[in-house]
């Protein structure tokens, strides 16, 4: 299982069960994703056909217990995310939207009726979910959302718009967050409900093997039991976002690792001035510096995962991981492209695809700037968001 990047025997820090999961997901990525990803990316196709395979591996809602979910640890979830994103950020994002956002919202905040109706279907890949929080004018500041749900007798009527909602056009169920007279509430919305419309955002320069959508909500009528009973205020969606942010800490390093390994392999074979690129000091310096950051990034991810499994992970620590690992990963992917020269701008090689995808990854679930302000607040005790 060892790769060239592992200078510190990282895998010795994992249990046998964790290494087995890592091996199985890596094998799936190597056989089902990597041979096809260039075509999916070029054609802007999300491969729905691999969803059942992901479900068989127990990847959908894998960190949740019961309701057909695998009940894996936070570290195992992170290891799986790293392997998936070594394939492509868009496909790891699907697992995150499905499990960390949509399923987690129902699992954490839903009624037993909602959990029993949706979670087994979603864990089996029979129903895809989406998570509607971001709006055209409310990204980093979700408190300014305009989507509103009003009571009409026992029913709820939703009106508004959401943007950058992953998988919405292929989802069977949406978790929609809306303002109400009693603050922000979450709603479980079957996507075949009258007045719900999802439109893929195209064309894109990033996350092309994934789907992000605009959602229009026009007089969407829902029964009283559509509301998530245990989510009141923005704490509800934020708890789900922290699950997704945690996965990014691992996933971004998976993309960086794959870009780096591609650059190493290429530099050993590519001859310039009768010598492999890997034999030049400039190239070796690049490879060493990147390897150090990848090793540190995985150590950080593992430490945070162990804290999460122990119930000790703090929100600001998630910001440490998300900010650091995304920032390093995108720089690594770009540097790897430089080693590939002109060949690096083709889809024959992964680094520039990873770099493009990471532009999205570093933006969603909190931008660099937002996580910087979270950490600044932690350090100084002075909030500077406004």
C-alpha positions as CSV (number, residue, x, y, z in Angstrom):
1,X,0.0,0.0,0.0
2,X,3.0,2.3,0.4
3,X,3.3,5.2,-1.9
4,X,6.4,7.3,-2.6
5,X,5.0,10.3,-0.7
6,X,4.9,8.5,2.6
7,X,8.2,9.6,4.2
8,X,7.1,9.0,7.8
9,X,5.4,5.5,7.7
10,X,2.0,7.1,8.0
11,X,0.2,3.9,7.4
12,X,1.8,2.4,10.6
13,X,-0.4,4.8,12.5
14,X,-3.5,3.1,11.1
15,X,-5.3,0.0,12.4
16,X,-5.5,-3.2,10.3
17,X,-9.2,-2.5,9.7
18,X,-8.4,1.1,8.6
19,X,-5.8,-0.1,6.2
20,X,-8.2,-2.7,4.7
21,X,-10.8,-0.1,4.1
22,X,-8.2,2.2,2.5
23,X,-7.1,-0.6,0.3
24,X,-10.6,-1.5,-0.8
25,X,-11.6,2.1,-1.7
26,X,-8.2,2.6,-3.5
27,X,-8.9,-0.5,-5.6
28,X,-12.3,0.8,-6.5
29,X,-10.9,4.2,-7.5
30,X,-8.1,2.6,-9.5
31,X,-10.5,0.3,-11.5
32,X,-13.8,2.3,-11.7
33,X,-12.8,5.9,-11.6
34,X,-9.3,6.6,-12.8
35,X,-9.7,4.9,-16.2
36,X,-12.8,6.9,-16.9
37,X,-12.4,10.2,-15.2
38,X,-10.8,12.2,-18.0
39,X,-13.8,11.4,-20.2
40,X,-16.4,12.2,-17.5
41,X,-14.6,15.5,-16.8
42,X,-14.3,16.5,-20.5
43,X,-17.9,15.6,-21.2
44,X,-19.2,17.2,-17.9
45,X,-20.9,13.9,-16.8
46,X,-21.6,12.7,-13.3
47,X,-21.4,8.9,-13.6
48,X,-24.7,7.8,-11.9
49,X,-23.7,4.2,-12.7
50,X,-21.1,4.1,-10.0
51,X,-23.5,5.1,-7.2
52,X,-24.6,1.5,-6.6
53,X,-21.0,0.4,-6.4
54,X,-20.3,3.1,-3.8
55,X,-23.3,1.9,-1.9
56,X,-22.0,-1.7,-1.9
57,X,-18.7,-0.5,-0.4
58,X,-20.7,1.2,2.4
59,X,-19.5,4.7,1.4
60,X,-22.9,6.4,1.6
61,X,-23.6,7.8,5.1
62,X,-20.7,5.5,6.2
63,X,-20.1,7.4,9.4
64,X,-23.7,7.0,10.5
65,X,-25.0,4.1,12.6
66,X,-28.2,2.2,11.9
67,X,-30.7,2.7,9.2
68,X,-28.6,0.6,6.8
69,X,-25.5,2.7,7.3
70,X,-22.1,1.3,7.8
71,X,-21.3,2.9,11.1
72,X,-17.6,3.5,10.3
73,X,-15.3,5.7,12.3
74,X,-14.4,9.3,11.5
75,X,-10.9,8.2,10.5
76,X,-12.3,5.5,8.2
77,X,-14.6,8.1,6.6
78,X,-11.6,10.4,6.1
79,X,-9.4,7.7,4.6
80,X,-12.2,6.8,2.1
81,X,-12.6,10.5,1.2
82,X,-8.8,10.8,0.5
83,X,-8.9,7.8,-1.8
84,X,-12.0,9.0,-3.6
85,X,-10.6,12.5,-4.2
86,X,-7.4,11.0,-5.5
87,X,-9.8,9.9,-8.2
88,X,-11.7,13.2,-8.5
89,X,-13.0,15.9,-6.2
90,X,-16.4,15.7,-7.8
91,X,-16.9,12.1,-6.9
92,X,-15.8,12.6,-3.3
93,X,-18.1,15.5,-3.2
94,X,-21.0,13.2,-4.1
95,X,-20.3,11.0,-1.1
96,X,-20.0,14.2,1.1
97,X,-23.3,15.7,-0.2
98,X,-25.1,12.4,0.2
99,X,-23.7,11.4,3.6
100,X,-22.3,14.4,5.4
101,X,-25.0,16.9,4.4
102,X,-28.3,15.4,3.3
103,X,-28.2,12.1,5.3
104,X,-26.6,13.8,8.3
105,X,-29.3,16.4,8.4
106,X,-32.0,13.8,8.6
107,X,-30.0,11.6,11.0
108,X,-29.1,14.5,13.4
109,X,-32.3,16.5,13.2
110,X,-35.1,14.3,11.7
111,X,-38.0,12.4,13.2
112,X,-37.9,8.6,13.3
113,X,-40.4,8.6,10.5
114,X,-38.1,10.7,8.3
115,X,-35.1,8.6,9.2
116,X,-36.8,5.3,8.5
117,X,-38.2,6.6,5.2
118,X,-35.1,8.1,3.7
119,X,-31.9,6.9,5.3
120,X,-32.0,3.2,4.2
121,X,-32.8,4.3,0.6
122,X,-29.9,6.7,0.6
123,X,-27.4,4.3,2.2
124,X,-28.3,1.8,-0.5
125,X,-27.9,4.4,-3.3
126,X,-31.6,4.0,-4.3
127,X,-32.2,7.7,-3.5
128,X,-29.8,10.6,-3.9
129,X,-30.1,13.6,-1.6
130,X,-29.1,17.2,-1.8
131,X,-28.7,20.0,0.7
132,X,-30.1,23.4,0.0
133,X,-28.5,26.2,2.1
134,X,-26.6,28.5,-0.2
135,X,-28.5,31.1,-2.2
136,X,-27.7,33.5,-5.0
137,X,-27.0,36.3,-2.5
138,X,-26.3,34.3,0.6
139,X,-23.1,32.3,0.5
140,X,-20.7,32.9,3.3
141,X,-23.5,34.6,5.3
142,X,-26.4,32.1,5.3
143,X,-28.2,34.2,7.9
144,X,-29.1,36.5,5.1
145,X,-31.1,33.8,3.2
146,X,-34.3,35.0,1.5
147,X,-36.0,31.6,1.1
148,X,-39.1,31.7,3.4
149,X,-41.5,29.1,4.7
150,X,-44.9,30.2,5.9
151,X,-47.7,28.3,7.6
152,X,-50.9,27.7,5.7
153,X,-53.1,25.8,8.1
154,X,-51.1,22.7,9.0
155,X,-49.0,22.9,5.8
156,X,-45.9,24.8,5.0
157,X,-45.5,26.9,1.8
158,X,-41.9,27.4,0.6
159,X,-40.7,30.2,-1.8
160,X,-37.2,31.1,-2.7
161,X,-34.1,30.2,-4.6
162,X,-30.9,28.2,-3.8
163,X,-27.6,28.1,-5.8
164,X,-24.6,25.8,-6.0
165,X,-26.6,22.8,-4.7
166,X,-24.8,19.6,-5.5
167,X,-26.7,16.8,-7.2
168,X,-30.1,18.6,-7.0
169,X,-31.2,17.7,-10.6
170,X,-30.7,13.9,-9.9
171,X,-31.8,13.9,-6.3
172,X,-34.9,12.2,-5.0
173,X,-35.0,14.3,-1.8
174,X,-33.8,17.7,-0.8
175,X,-33.1,19.1,2.6
176,X,-34.1,22.8,2.2
177,X,-33.2,25.4,4.8
178,X,-35.6,28.4,5.0
179,X,-36.4,31.4,7.2
180,X,-39.7,31.1,9.1
181,X,-41.5,33.3,11.6
182,X,-39.6,31.3,14.3
183,X,-36.2,31.4,12.7
184,X,-34.3,29.1,10.3
185,X,-35.8,25.6,9.9
186,X,-35.0,22.6,7.8
187,X,-37.5,20.8,5.5
188,X,-37.4,17.4,3.9
189,X,-38.6,18.0,0.3
190,X,-39.2,15.2,-2.2
191,X,-38.0,16.7,-5.4
192,X,-41.1,15.6,-7.3
193,X,-43.1,18.0,-5.2
194,X,-44.9,20.6,-7.3
195,X,-43.0,23.9,-7.5
196,X,-39.6,22.4,-7.0
197,X,-37.2,22.9,-10.0
198,X,-33.5,22.1,-10.2
199,X,-31.4,23.3,-13.1
200,X,-27.7,22.3,-13.6
201,X,-25.2,25.2,-13.7
202,X,-23.3,25.1,-16.9
203,X,-20.7,25.5,-18.3
204,X,-18.1,25.1,-15.5
205,X,-14.3,25.1,-15.4
206,X,-14.2,23.1,-12.2
207,X,-16.0,20.1,-10.7
208,X,-17.0,19.0,-14.2
209,X,-17.6,15.4,-13.2
210,X,-20.2,16.6,-10.7
211,X,-23.5,18.4,-10.7
212,X,-24.2,21.8,-9.1
213,X,-27.6,23.3,-9.6
214,X,-29.9,26.3,-9.1
215,X,-33.1,25.5,-7.3
216,X,-36.3,27.4,-7.7
217,X,-39.0,27.0,-5.0
218,X,-42.4,28.3,-6.1
219,X,-45.3,27.8,-3.7
220,X,-43.9,24.4,-2.7
221,X,-46.5,22.9,-0.4
222,X,-45.4,20.5,2.3
223,X,-47.2,18.7,5.1
224,X,-46.5,19.6,8.7
225,X,-44.3,16.5,9.2
226,X,-41.8,17.7,6.5
227,X,-40.0,20.0,9.0
228,X,-36.9,18.6,10.7
229,X,-38.2,18.7,14.3
230,X,-34.8,18.9,16.0
231,X,-33.2,21.7,14.0
232,X,-33.9,25.3,15.0
233,X,-31.7,28.2,13.9
234,X,-28.5,28.0,11.9
235,X,-26.9,25.6,14.3
236,X,-28.8,22.8,12.4
237,X,-27.1,23.3,9.0
238,X,-23.8,24.3,10.6
239,X,-23.6,20.9,12.3
240,X,-23.9,19.2,8.9
241,X,-21.4,21.6,7.3
242,X,-18.8,20.7,9.9
243,X,-19.2,17.0,8.9
244,X,-18.5,17.9,5.3
245,X,-15.6,20.2,6.2
246,X,-14.0,17.4,8.1
247,X,-14.1,15.2,5.0
248,X,-12.5,17.9,2.9
249,X,-9.5,17.9,5.2
250,X,-8.8,14.4,4.0
251,X,-10.1,14.7,0.5
252,X,-7.9,17.6,-0.5
253,X,-4.8,15.7,0.5
254,X,-6.0,12.8,-1.6
255,X,-6.1,15.1,-4.6
256,X,-2.6,16.5,-3.7
257,X,-1.2,13.0,-3.3
258,X,-2.4,11.9,-6.7
259,X,-1.1,15.0,-8.4
260,X,2.2,14.6,-6.7
261,X,2.5,10.9,-7.6
262,X,1.7,11.7,-11.2
263,X,4.5,14.3,-11.3
264,X,7.0,11.9,-9.7
265,X,6.2,9.2,-12.2
266,X,6.4,11.6,-15.1
267,X,9.7,13.2,-14.0
268,X,11.4,9.9,-13.8
269,X,10.5,9.0,-17.4
270,X,10.7,12.4,-19.1
271,X,14.1,13.1,-20.5
272,X,15.5,16.6,-21.1
273,X,19.1,17.3,-22.0
274,X,19.7,13.5,-21.9
275,X,18.6,13.3,-18.3
276,X,15.3,12.5,-16.4
277,X,13.6,15.6,-15.0
278,X,13.8,13.9,-11.6
279,X,17.5,14.0,-11.8
280,X,17.6,17.8,-11.6
281,X,18.0,19.6,-8.3
282,X,15.1,22.1,-9.1
283,X,12.8,19.2,-9.7
284,X,13.8,17.3,-6.5
285,X,13.4,20.4,-4.4
286,X,9.8,20.8,-5.7
287,X,9.0,17.1,-5.1
288,X,10.5,17.2,-1.6
289,X,8.7,20.4,-0.5
290,X,5.4,19.0,-1.8
291,X,5.9,15.7,-0.1
292,X,6.6,17.4,3.2
293,X,3.3,19.3,3.0
294,X,1.4,16.1,2.0
295,X,2.8,14.2,5.0
296,X,2.0,17.1,7.3
297,X,-1.5,17.4,5.8
298,X,-2.3,13.7,6.4
299,X,-0.9,13.8,9.9
300,X,-3.2,16.8,10.7
301,X,-6.2,15.0,9.2
302,X,-5.5,11.9,11.2
303,X,-5.1,13.8,14.4
304,X,-8.4,15.6,13.9
305,X,-10.0,12.3,13.0
306,X,-8.8,10.7,16.2
307,X,-10.2,13.7,18.1
308,X,-13.5,13.4,16.3
309,X,-13.8,9.7,17.1
310,X,-13.1,10.6,20.8
311,X,-15.8,13.3,20.7
312,X,-13.3,16.0,21.3
313,X,-13.0,17.8,18.0
314,X,-13.8,21.5,18.2
315,X,-15.2,23.6,15.3
316,X,-12.1,25.9,15.1
317,X,-10.0,22.8,14.7
318,X,-12.0,21.8,11.6
319,X,-11.2,25.3,10.3
320,X,-7.5,24.6,10.9
321,X,-7.6,21.5,8.7
322,X,-9.9,22.9,6.0
323,X,-7.9,26.1,5.6
324,X,-4.4,24.5,5.7
325,X,-5.0,21.4,3.6
326,X,-7.0,23.1,0.8
327,X,-4.5,25.9,0.6
328,X,-1.6,23.5,0.4
329,X,-3.3,21.0,-2.0
330,X,-4.1,23.6,-4.6
331,X,-0.5,24.9,-4.6
332,X,0.8,21.3,-4.8
333,X,-1.5,20.5,-7.8
334,X,-0.3,23.7,-9.6
335,X,3.4,22.9,-8.9
336,X,2.9,19.4,-10.2
337,X,1.5,20.8,-13.4
338,X,4.7,22.8,-13.8
339,X,6.8,19.6,-13.7
340,X,4.6,18.2,-16.5
341,X,5.3,21.2,-18.7
342,X,3.0,21.6,-21.7
343,X,1.7,18.1,-21.4
344,X,0.3,19.1,-18.0
345,X,-2.6,21.1,-19.6
346,X,-4.1,18.0,-21.1
347,X,-6.5,15.5,-19.5
348,X,-3.9,12.8,-20.0
349,X,-2.6,13.9,-16.6
350,X,-4.4,14.7,-13.3
351,X,-2.7,17.7,-11.7
352,X,-4.4,20.6,-13.5
353,X,-7.8,18.8,-13.2
354,X,-7.2,18.5,-9.5
355,X,-6.1,22.2,-9.3
356,X,-9.3,23.3,-11.1
357,X,-11.5,21.1,-8.8
358,X,-9.7,22.4,-5.7
359,X,-10.8,26.0,-6.7
360,X,-14.3,24.8,-5.8
361,X,-13.2,22.7,-2.8
362,X,-11.4,25.6,-1.2
363,X,-14.6,27.8,-1.8
364,X,-17.4,25.5,-0.6
365,X,-18.1,24.7,3.0
366,X,-16.4,28.0,4.0
367,X,-13.9,30.0,2.0
368,X,-10.3,30.6,3.0
369,X,-11.3,34.0,4.2
370,X,-14.1,32.7,6.4
371,X,-12.0,30.0,8.1
372,X,-9.2,32.6,8.6
373,X,-11.8,34.8,10.5
374,X,-12.9,31.8,12.5
375,X,-9.3,31.2,13.6
376,X,-8.7,34.9,14.1
377,X,-11.7,35.0,16.4
378,X,-10.3,32.0,18.3
379,X,-6.9,33.5,18.7
380,X,-8.0,37.1,19.7
381,X,-11.4,36.6,21.1
382,X,-12.6,39.4,18.7
383,X,-15.0,38.5,16.0
384,X,-14.2,40.3,12.7
385,X,-16.9,38.9,10.4
386,X,-18.6,42.3,9.9
